[in-house]
Amino acid sequence: MKDYGRTIRKIREEKGYTIQQLSEGILSTSFLSKFERGNSDITVSYFFKILEKLSLSYDEFLFVHNDFNLDNFEVFFDIADQAYVSRDLSQLQNLKEIHLEKWRTTNIAAYRCNTLALDVLISILKDEFVSAEKEAVAFLFDYLFKVEVWGYYELRLYSATMFLMQPEMVLTLSETAYTKSIYLRKLSKVNQIIIYILLNTLTYLLRHKKYLSECKVFIGYLDEISIPEKDLLSRNHLLYLQGIYEIQKGNQEKGIEVVQKAISMFRELGSTGLLIERENYLKIILKNNER
């Protein structure tokens, strides 16, 4: 976060604050001065108090920090998503080569992480099992875990690569995603992707009965966030997962009743793909419980 200091100084001066005025009530003037010069770091809580005093959101800060350009890594996901929706395998593979080369020449970790997100999309289009080398997954995990404040890019990266990881990694990073993005949840796009991550975490972990206590925690997180009423898809997905949770707890009759209620909603909405996916997942859960 040290390199953020110079941007804070630039914004402070443009807004007409003295360093004494900005630091007052937050931290010492000398401490802020060191941060602005890049000689010292500050805690996340201090950083967001400074942003609040400057009447600046984190996204707005990043926009200035990146010289008033859209974050190249966020644009990367837009390009990758468009190629995936168009089923343009060639473009995805070319994009992967570009980011591999950027990783080799710049040693910027995000470029290497992006190639893993592309591997997931490429594998799906090829109808292949989604996997990655252990060393590459470990690199991705370390990168995400060490990020002090998760922004939109980190959340999208994790949501795109979650299923490459082992359950213990998912537990750690989903908890990290929830706690380290707390300051950004007022942004609707951030809140939506956190909901998506938590739902996918439950989908992943509910296949393993040993993680039922952790699943209860993540269900609690979704209750805290309160999925917007208009987001019917996510609300119904949560209902479905709550039914699966009851089945895994041993309350099979009650759980199946809840699951079937959720599935019927997908049927009424004509969401054939989601309907088939949910029915197949239920079959896997029930089959595993018979063993």
N, C-alpha and C positions, 0 to 999 in steps of 0.2 A: 504493500500500500504506500510505500515511501514515494513512489513516482507520482502519486496523486497530489502531493503537497504543493508542487509548483502550479498545478491547475487551480488548487484552492486559492493560492496567492493571486493568480490572474483574475479569478472571479471576484475575490475580495476587493481588489483594487478597482475593478470595473464598476462594482456596486458602491464604491465610495466608503468602505469600512476601513478604519485603521486596524492594525493588528491587535491593539489593546481592546477595541470595541468588539471584535469578533471572538477573542479569547475569553472575555469577561463572563464569568459564571459557568465556564466549561472546563478550561484548563489554563495553565500558566502561560503568560505571553512568551516566555523564553522557549517553552515546550512547543508551542504553535510555530514559533519562528524556525526552530530546528526542523520541524515537519515540512514547512514550506520550502526550506532550502534542500530537502531531501536527505538531511543528516540524521533524521530519527523517524521512527514510526509512531503511530498512535493506535489506540484501541478502536474497535468497530463502533462502540457506543459513543466515543468522542467524535468520531468522524461523522456519524449521522446527526449528532447534535449540531455540529458545524453546518452541515447541509440544511438542517431545519432553520437555523438562524439566518442562512443565506437565502431562505425561501426557495430551495432547489431540491428537486427529486433526484434520486440516484440515476435514473435514466437520463435526465437532463444534464447531470454532471458528466456522465460518460459521453454524451453528445459533444460537450465542450472539450473534454479530455481527448477525444479522438479527432480534434480539429474540425468539428462540426460536420463530420461524415457519419453515415450509418455504419455501425459496427460490421466490419467485413465478415466476421464469424457468424453474425446473425443472418447476413445476406447469403452466406454459404448454405444455411439450412433452407432458405427459400428456394435457392437454385436446385438443391438436392431433392426437395419435396416435389418440385415441378417435374423434374426428370423421372422421379419414381411414379408419380401419378400418370405420366405419359408413357410409362414402361420403357423409357429410353435407357436401356442397359449400357449402350455405348457411351452416352454422356456421363453416366455414373462412374464408369470405369476410367474415363478420361479425367474426371474430376478427382478421383482417387489418386491417379498418377501425378496430377498437379500438386495436390496437397502433400504427397510423399516427397516430391522434389523440394517443396517449400520447407518441409521438416528437415531435410538433409542440408539445405543451404542456410537456413536461419536458426535451426535448433529450437524453434518455438514449439513448446509442447502441444499447444492446441491443434496445430496442423496434423500431428500424428494421431491425436484423439479423433479428429474429424475422419480420418481414414477408417477407423473402426465403425463409426456411424454409417459410413458408406458401405462397408462390408456387410452390415446388417441388411441394408436395402437391396444390395446386389444379390445376396443369398436368397432373399424372399422372392425377387423376380426370377431367379433361376430355379426356384422351388427346391432349394437345398437346405440342409440343416444349418441353422445359424450358429456359428462358432468362431473362436479366435484363439490365437496362441496365448498360453498362460502369461508369458512375459509381457505381451501387449496389453492384456486385460489388467495386469498388475500396474503397468505404467498409467493406464487410464484411471484406475482406482486412486493411485497416489496423487495424480494431478487434481482430481476432484476433491479429494479429502483435504488437501493442503490449501485450497482456495478459501480465503478468509470470509469473503462475502459472495454468496452465489447470486449472480444476475441471471438475466433471461438466457444468455448463451449456455451457462453451466447447466441450467435446468433442462434446456432442450437437448444438450449433449447427453446428459444422464438418462433422460426419458428414451432417447434413441438407442442407447447401448445397455440398458439395465439387464436385459435377458442374456447378455454375454457373461454375466457375473455369477459367482457362487452365492447361495442364500445369505451367508454371513456378510459378504460384501454389500449385498442389497440392503440388508438390515442397517448397516452402518451408514451407507450413503443416503438412503431414504430419510433416516433420522437427521442426517446432516442437511439435506435439501430442505427439510421442513424448518429446522432451527435457523439455518444461515440465510434464509430468504425472508425472514420475518418482517424486515423493514420495507420490502417491496410488494407486499401482498395487497396494498391498496391499488396496485396496477392490475387491471382486469386480466391482461394477457399472462401475467405472472401467476395470479391466483388460479387461473384455469389450468396452467401446466402443472402446478403443484397438486391440484386435485387429480389430474391425470396420472401423475407419478404415484400418489398414494393408492389410487385404485389399482394400478398395475402392480404395486408392491403387494397388495393383498392377493391379487390373482396369482402371483408367483408363489407367495409363502403358504397360501391355503392348501397347496398340494402336499404340504408336509405338516403332519399333526404336531410335530415337535415345536412348531412356531406359533401355536394357538395364542399363547399369552401375548406375544409380540403383535399378532394380528389384532387383538383387542385394543392395543395401544393405538395402532394406525386407524382403526375404525373411530376411536376417540378423536384423533386429529381431524378426521373428516367431519365429525360432528362439530368440532370447534370452528373449523373454517366455514361451515354452513354453506353447502352447495346452493347456488342461486336457483330459485324456483323455475326460472326459464330454461335452465340446463337440465332438461328432462332426461337426456341420455345418461348423464353422469349420475343423476339421482336414482334412475332405474338400475344402473350398473351397481351402485352401492347396495340397493335392496337385494339384488341377486347375490352379491358377495356375502351379505349378512345371512342369507339363507344357507349358502355353502358353509359359512362359519358354524352355524347351528348343526349342520350335518356332521361336520368334523368333530364337534363337541360331543356327539352321540345323540343329539336330538333330531334324529333322521326324519321323522314324520313332520315335525314342525318346520324343519329346514327345507324339505322338498316342497311343502306348501308355499313357502315364501319364494323359493326359486321359480316354481311354476307360475306364480303370480307375475314375477318380473319377466319371465319368458313370454307370457301371453301378451304383455305390453309390446315387446319387440315384434310379435306376430301381427298385432293390430296396426302397428306403425309401418308394416311392410318392410322391416329391416331384416331381409332374408339372411344376409351374411352374418350379422350379429346373432341372429336366432340360431343358426347352425353352430356357430362358435360356442355359444352358451350351452346348448344341448350337448355338444361333444364334451365340453369341460365337465358337465354334471355326470356324464357317463363314466369319465375317467375317475372322478372322485368316488362314485358309488362302487366301481369295480375294484379300486384300491382298498376300499373298506371291507370288501368281501374276503380279502386275503387273510 
